[in-house]
Amino acid sequence: MLKVLFFALADNASNFYRLVQPAKKLDEQKLCTVGVATSQDFAEARAKAAQMSDVIVFYSATSPRLADGFDKLHKMGKKIVMDFNDDIFHLSPYSPHYAVYGTEEAIIFDEDGLAVKLWEDGVNIDLEKNRKFMAEQLEVIKAVDLITVTTPYLAKVYEEYNRTAVLPDMVDLNVWKPLRVSYPESHFRLGWRGGHSHYEDLISVKSEIGKIMQRFPHVKLVMSGWNPGAFSGELPKSRVESHPFVGYAAWPYHAMSLGINAAFYPWKTIEFNKGKNNLAWIEWSAAGVPGVYPALDPYTDHVRHGETGLLALSNEGFYENVSQLIKDVQLRTRIGWEARREVEKNWDINRHIGRWKETYEWLYTESLDRKAASGDFASASI
């Protein structure tokens, strides 16, 4: 049986969905012999586990020093996979990670139209250091045997540097359930979940959310993971509920316990968002929660407007669609259940974990007449 080692060195969404969850399912279904190395393990133990494995999977090129050990592992016959779920070459300057990945100064314009240097070389960013770091990242990317990504778009981004295969984010429906949690208060709970990379997305609908809160006094805004003051600071504090990031082992239970009636997930039309996937829709749909999503790829590929979600291309459309979900309980119920059924069919990792096994087996055997992953999610770049 193929032996696969996953290096899951952080407690975040990326490491959970891209490493921890696939490892768990490969093990549960006895498809591979699996090991998971964490930051709590001694370096000697991680090295020994790598020596015993056939395929070794990392998330992102977190350390240029990784490339130093790849040559040794290759000589031992090991295959190395690097996984990405973002486009690291087009990071938004509003992301705090730009301090490490940014290679250009960034200028924005405030509400009065005045130019403001968001990132200035020698002040809050070291461009020479970052450019060197990104060059080292490319060396790591080129040194591995395969890049796995979440979407066909990302496959095209990274295939310039290496061969790629698409393994989409999925959820575990043994955990995610369409619960109906009610709170004593009579508020309609409008939910969002995400992190710091979504600042531009939230700000883009700040005005619309304000109008919705004015129009519907019974609506409470529920923010999970992050809630920037620039987005919600002007709203009545009694109608805004904020929850900090929780570890991803607990995240599904936290999400289901929030009692969300409808979710929203806006996207600003920026280069970085082209590399994002439809995980927000998958998660909320797994919980039976209807939502409003951007009428952009990949949501337009997977969300059927009016059936498994509502799609909005403009701010006006966003306002109208959210308002429609607030007003129409029958629409919410129908979309919630249809979306759940769609996830049961196409996005439950328990049904599709075989794609991971096929990809790793293909890589290890190097059978050129086989695709990396069969089915709709396979990348033609292999």
C-alpha positions as CSV (number, residue, x, y, z in Angstrom):
1,M,0.0,0.0,0.0
2,L,1.3,3.5,-0.9
3,K,2.7,5.4,2.1
4,V,1.9,9.1,2.1
5,L,3.2,11.6,4.6
6,F,1.5,15.0,5.1
7,F,3.4,17.9,6.6
8,A,0.6,19.9,8.4
9,L,2.6,22.5,10.3
10,A,-0.1,25.1,11.0
11,D,-3.7,25.1,12.5
12,N,-5.5,27.0,9.7
13,A,-8.0,26.3,7.0
14,S,-5.4,25.6,4.3
15,N,-3.6,22.9,6.3
16,F,-6.8,21.4,7.4
17,Y,-8.6,21.1,4.1
18,R,-5.5,20.5,2.0
19,L,-3.6,18.1,4.3
20,V,-5.3,17.0,7.5
21,Q,-8.7,16.1,6.2
22,P,-7.4,14.1,3.1
23,A,-5.0,12.3,5.3
24,K,-7.7,11.3,7.7
25,K,-10.0,10.0,4.9
26,L,-7.3,8.1,3.1
27,D,-6.6,6.4,6.4
28,E,-10.2,5.7,7.4
29,Q,-11.0,4.1,4.0
30,K,-7.6,2.2,4.1
31,L,-6.6,3.6,0.7
32,C,-3.1,4.5,1.8
33,T,-0.8,4.2,4.7
34,V,-0.8,7.7,6.1
35,G,1.3,9.8,8.4
36,V,0.8,13.4,9.5
37,A,3.8,15.4,10.7
38,T,3.0,18.5,12.8
39,S,5.0,21.4,14.3
40,Q,4.8,19.5,17.6
41,D,6.8,16.6,16.3
42,F,10.6,16.5,16.8
43,A,12.6,17.2,13.6
44,E,14.2,13.8,13.9
45,A,10.8,12.1,14.0
46,R,9.7,14.0,10.9
47,A,12.8,13.1,9.1
48,K,12.4,9.4,9.9
49,A,8.8,9.5,8.8
50,A,9.8,11.0,5.5
51,Q,12.4,8.3,5.0
52,M,9.7,5.7,5.4
53,S,7.2,7.3,3.0
54,D,6.7,7.0,-0.7
55,V,5.0,10.4,-1.3
56,I,5.5,13.5,0.9
57,V,2.9,16.4,0.7
58,F,3.6,20.0,1.8
59,Y,1.3,23.0,1.9
60,S,2.8,26.0,0.1
61,A,6.5,26.8,-0.2
62,T,6.7,28.0,3.4
63,S,10.5,27.7,3.7
64,P,13.1,27.9,1.0
65,R,15.2,25.5,3.1
66,L,12.8,22.8,2.0
67,A,14.5,22.6,-1.4
68,D,17.8,21.7,0.3
69,G,16.3,18.4,1.5
70,F,14.4,17.6,-1.7
71,D,17.4,16.4,-3.6
72,K,18.2,13.9,-0.9
73,L,14.6,12.6,-0.8
74,H,14.5,12.3,-4.6
75,K,17.7,10.2,-4.5
76,M,15.8,7.9,-2.0
77,G,13.0,7.5,-4.5
78,K,10.5,9.8,-2.8
79,K,8.0,11.9,-4.7
80,I,7.3,15.4,-3.4
81,V,4.0,17.3,-3.7
82,M,3.4,20.9,-3.0
83,D,-0.1,22.2,-2.5
84,F,-1.5,25.7,-3.1
85,N,-5.0,27.1,-2.7
86,D,-4.1,30.7,-3.5
87,D,-2.3,32.7,-6.2
88,I,0.8,33.8,-4.3
89,F,1.9,35.9,-7.2
90,H,-1.1,38.3,-7.0
91,L,-1.6,38.8,-3.3
92,S,-3.9,41.7,-2.4
93,P,-1.9,44.6,-0.8
94,Y,-4.7,44.8,1.8
95,S,-3.6,41.3,3.1
96,P,-1.1,41.4,6.0
97,H,0.8,38.6,4.1
98,Y,1.8,41.3,1.6
99,A,4.5,42.2,4.0
100,V,6.3,39.0,3.1
101,Y,5.1,38.3,-0.4
102,G,4.7,41.8,-1.8
103,T,7.4,42.8,-4.4
104,E,6.1,46.3,-5.3
105,E,5.1,49.4,-3.3
106,A,1.4,49.8,-3.0
107,I,-0.6,53.0,-3.3
108,I,-4.3,53.3,-2.6
109,F,-6.7,56.3,-2.7
110,D,-8.7,57.3,0.3
111,E,-12.4,58.5,0.3
112,D,-11.2,62.0,-0.6
113,G,-9.2,60.7,-3.6
114,L,-5.8,61.3,-1.9
115,A,-3.0,58.9,-2.6
116,V,-1.8,56.9,0.4
117,K,1.2,54.6,0.5
118,L,-0.1,51.4,1.9
119,W,3.3,49.7,1.5
120,E,6.5,51.8,1.3
121,D,9.9,50.3,0.8
122,G,12.2,50.8,3.8
123,V,9.2,51.9,5.9
124,N,6.9,48.9,6.4
125,I,8.2,46.6,3.7
126,D,11.6,45.4,2.5
127,L,11.2,44.9,-1.3
128,E,14.7,43.5,-1.9
129,K,14.2,40.9,0.8
130,N,10.8,40.0,-0.5
131,R,12.0,39.6,-4.1
132,K,14.7,37.3,-2.9
133,F,12.2,35.4,-0.9
134,M,9.9,35.0,-3.9
135,A,12.7,33.9,-6.1
136,E,13.5,31.2,-3.5
137,Q,9.9,30.2,-3.5
138,L,10.0,29.6,-7.2
139,E,13.0,27.4,-6.8
140,V,11.1,25.3,-4.3
141,I,8.1,25.1,-6.6
142,K,10.2,23.9,-9.4
143,A,12.0,21.4,-7.3
144,V,8.9,19.3,-6.4
145,D,7.4,16.5,-8.5
146,L,3.8,17.8,-8.6
147,I,1.8,20.9,-7.7
148,T,-1.8,20.2,-6.5
149,V,-4.3,23.1,-6.5
150,T,-8.0,23.7,-5.8
151,T,-9.2,25.0,-9.2
152,P,-8.4,24.8,-12.9
153,Y,-7.5,28.5,-12.8
154,L,-4.8,27.9,-10.3
155,A,-3.5,24.9,-12.3
156,K,-2.9,27.3,-15.2
157,V,-1.1,29.8,-12.8
158,Y,1.3,27.2,-11.5
159,E,1.8,25.0,-14.6
160,E,4.2,27.7,-15.8
161,Y,6.6,26.3,-13.2
162,N,5.7,22.7,-12.8
163,R,3.1,20.1,-13.6
164,T,-0.2,20.4,-11.8
165,A,-3.3,18.4,-10.7
166,V,-6.6,19.7,-9.4
167,L,-7.8,18.4,-6.0
168,P,-10.7,20.6,-5.0
169,D,-11.6,21.5,-1.4
170,M,-14.4,19.3,0.0
171,V,-16.2,18.8,3.3
172,D,-16.8,15.9,5.5
173,L,-20.6,15.3,5.6
174,N,-20.1,12.9,8.5
175,V,-19.5,16.2,10.4
176,W,-21.4,18.9,8.6
177,K,-25.2,18.6,9.2
178,P,-28.1,20.9,8.2
179,L,-28.9,21.8,11.8
180,R,-31.6,24.3,12.8
181,V,-30.3,26.2,15.8
182,S,-32.5,28.9,17.2
183,Y,-31.6,31.7,19.6
184,P,-33.9,33.2,22.2
185,E,-33.7,36.6,20.4
186,S,-35.9,37.1,17.4
187,H,-33.1,38.4,15.1
188,F,-32.6,37.3,11.5
189,R,-29.0,36.1,11.6
190,L,-27.0,37.2,8.5
191,G,-23.7,35.5,8.5
192,W,-20.2,35.9,6.9
193,R,-17.0,33.9,7.6
194,G,-13.4,34.6,6.5
195,G,-10.1,36.2,7.3
196,H,-7.9,39.1,6.6
197,S,-7.5,38.5,2.9
198,H,-11.1,39.6,2.4
199,Y,-10.8,43.2,3.4
200,E,-11.5,44.6,-0.1
201,D,-14.4,42.2,-0.5
202,L,-16.2,43.3,2.7
203,I,-15.6,47.0,2.1
204,S,-17.0,46.7,-1.4
205,V,-20.5,46.0,0.1
206,K,-20.2,48.1,3.3
207,S,-22.9,50.5,2.0
208,E,-25.2,47.7,1.0
209,I,-25.0,46.0,4.4
210,G,-25.7,49.3,6.0
211,K,-28.8,49.8,3.9
212,I,-29.9,46.2,4.7
213,M,-29.5,46.8,8.4
214,Q,-31.6,50.0,8.1
215,R,-34.3,48.4,6.0
216,F,-34.6,45.3,8.2
217,P,-34.3,46.2,11.9
218,H,-34.6,42.6,13.0
219,V,-31.4,41.6,11.1
220,K,-28.2,40.9,13.2
221,L,-24.9,40.7,11.4
222,V,-22.8,37.7,12.5
223,M,-19.1,37.8,11.6
224,S,-17.0,34.7,12.1
225,G,-13.2,34.7,11.8
226,W,-12.6,38.4,11.4
227,N,-14.6,41.6,11.6
228,P,-12.7,44.8,10.5
229,G,-13.9,48.0,12.2
230,A,-13.8,49.8,8.9
231,F,-16.6,47.5,7.7
232,S,-19.0,47.3,10.6
233,G,-17.8,50.0,13.0
234,E,-20.7,52.4,12.1
235,L,-23.4,49.8,12.6
236,P,-25.3,49.5,16.0
237,K,-23.2,47.4,18.3
238,S,-26.2,45.5,19.6
239,R,-26.8,44.2,16.1
240,V,-23.3,43.0,15.3
241,E,-21.9,39.7,16.7
242,S,-18.3,38.9,16.2
243,H,-16.5,35.6,16.7
244,P,-12.8,35.0,16.6
245,F,-11.0,32.4,14.5
246,V,-11.5,28.9,15.9
247,G,-9.3,25.9,15.1
248,Y,-10.5,24.0,12.1
249,A,-11.2,20.8,14.0
250,A,-13.8,22.8,15.8
251,W,-14.9,25.1,12.9
252,P,-17.8,22.9,11.5
253,Y,-19.4,22.7,14.9
254,H,-18.9,26.4,15.5
255,A,-20.4,27.3,12.1
256,M,-23.4,25.1,12.6
257,S,-24.0,26.5,16.1
258,L,-24.2,30.1,14.9
259,G,-27.8,29.7,13.8
260,I,-27.3,31.5,10.5
261,N,-30.4,32.1,8.5
262,A,-28.6,33.3,5.3
263,A,-25.0,33.9,4.4
264,F,-23.2,36.4,2.2
265,Y,-19.8,36.2,0.5
266,P,-18.9,39.2,-1.7
267,W,-15.9,39.3,-4.0
268,K,-14.1,42.3,-5.3
269,T,-13.1,41.9,-8.9
270,I,-9.3,41.6,-8.4
271,E,-6.6,39.3,-9.7
272,F,-6.1,37.5,-6.4
273,N,-9.7,36.4,-6.2
274,K,-9.5,34.6,-9.6
275,G,-7.5,32.0,-7.7
276,K,-10.1,31.5,-5.0
277,N,-12.5,28.6,-4.9
278,N,-16.1,28.0,-3.9
279,L,-15.4,26.7,-0.3
280,A,-17.7,29.3,1.3
281,W,-20.6,28.0,-0.7
282,I,-19.7,24.4,0.0
283,E,-19.5,25.0,3.8
284,W,-22.7,27.0,4.2
285,S,-24.5,24.6,1.9
286,A,-23.3,21.6,3.9
287,A,-25.0,23.3,6.8
288,G,-28.2,23.9,4.8
289,V,-27.7,27.6,4.8
290,P,-28.7,29.6,1.7
291,G,-26.5,32.4,0.6
292,V,-25.6,35.1,-1.9
293,Y,-22.3,34.7,-3.8
294,P,-20.4,36.5,-6.5
295,A,-21.5,35.9,-10.1
296,L,-17.9,35.1,-10.9
297,D,-15.8,32.0,-11.5
298,P,-15.8,29.5,-9.9
299,Y,-19.2,30.2,-8.3
300,T,-20.9,30.5,-11.6
301,D,-19.6,27.0,-12.5
302,H,-21.1,25.4,-9.4
303,V,-24.0,27.5,-8.0
304,R,-27.3,27.4,-9.9
305,H,-28.9,30.8,-9.4
306,G,-32.3,30.5,-7.6
307,E,-31.7,26.8,-6.9
308,T,-28.6,26.2,-4.9
309,G,-27.8,29.9,-4.1
310,L,-28.2,33.4,-5.4
311,L,-25.5,35.1,-7.6
312,A,-24.8,38.8,-7.6
313,L,-22.6,40.6,-10.1
314,S,-23.3,44.2,-9.0
315,N,-23.7,46.0,-5.7
316,E,-27.4,46.5,-6.5
317,G,-27.8,42.8,-7.2
318,F,-26.1,42.0,-4.0
319,Y,-28.5,44.2,-2.0
320,E,-31.6,42.8,-3.8
321,N,-30.6,39.2,-3.4
322,V,-29.8,39.5,0.3
323,S,-33.0,41.3,0.8
324,Q,-34.9,38.6,-1.0
325,L,-33.5,35.9,1.2
326,I,-34.4,37.9,4.3
327,K,-38.0,38.4,3.2
328,D,-38.8,34.9,1.7
329,V,-38.6,32.0,4.1
330,Q,-39.8,29.5,1.5
331,L,-37.0,30.6,-0.9
332,R,-34.4,30.2,1.9
333,T,-35.7,26.7,2.8
334,R,-35.7,25.5,-0.8
335,I,-32.2,26.9,-1.6
336,G,-30.8,25.5,1.6
337,W,-32.0,22.0,1.0
338,E,-31.1,22.0,-2.7
339,A,-27.6,23.3,-1.9
340,R,-27.2,20.6,0.7
341,R,-28.2,17.9,-1.8
342,E,-25.7,19.3,-4.3
343,V,-22.9,19.1,-1.8
344,E,-23.9,15.5,-0.9
345,K,-23.5,14.5,-4.5
346,N,-20.4,16.4,-5.5
347,W,-18.5,17.8,-2.6
348,D,-18.4,15.2,0.2
349,I,-14.8,14.0,0.6
350,N,-16.0,10.6,1.9
351,R,-17.3,9.9,-1.6
352,H,-14.4,11.4,-3.6
353,I,-11.3,10.7,-1.5
354,G,-10.3,8.2,-4.2
355,R,-9.1,11.1,-6.4
356,W,-6.3,11.8,-3.9
357,K,-5.2,8.1,-4.0
358,E,-5.3,8.1,-7.8
359,T,-3.2,11.3,-8.0
360,Y,-0.5,10.1,-5.5
361,E,-0.4,6.6,-7.1
362,W,0.0,8.1,-10.5
363,L,2.8,10.3,-9.3
364,Y,4.6,7.5,-7.6
365,T,4.4,5.1,-10.5
366,E,4.9,7.8,-13.1
367,S,2.6,6.0,-15.6
368,L,2.3,8.6,-18.3
369,D,-0.7,6.9,-19.9
370,R,-2.8,7.7,-16.7
371,K,-4.3,11.0,-15.7
372,A,-3.5,12.5,-12.3
373,A,-7.1,12.4,-11.1
374,S,-10.0,11.0,-13.0
375,G,-13.3,12.9,-13.4
376,D,-14.2,16.5,-13.7
377,F,-11.6,17.8,-11.4
378,A,-8.5,16.4,-13.2
379,S,-6.1,18.9,-14.7
380,A,-5.1,18.4,-18.3
381,S,-1.7,19.7,-17.6
382,I,-0.4,16.3,-16.6
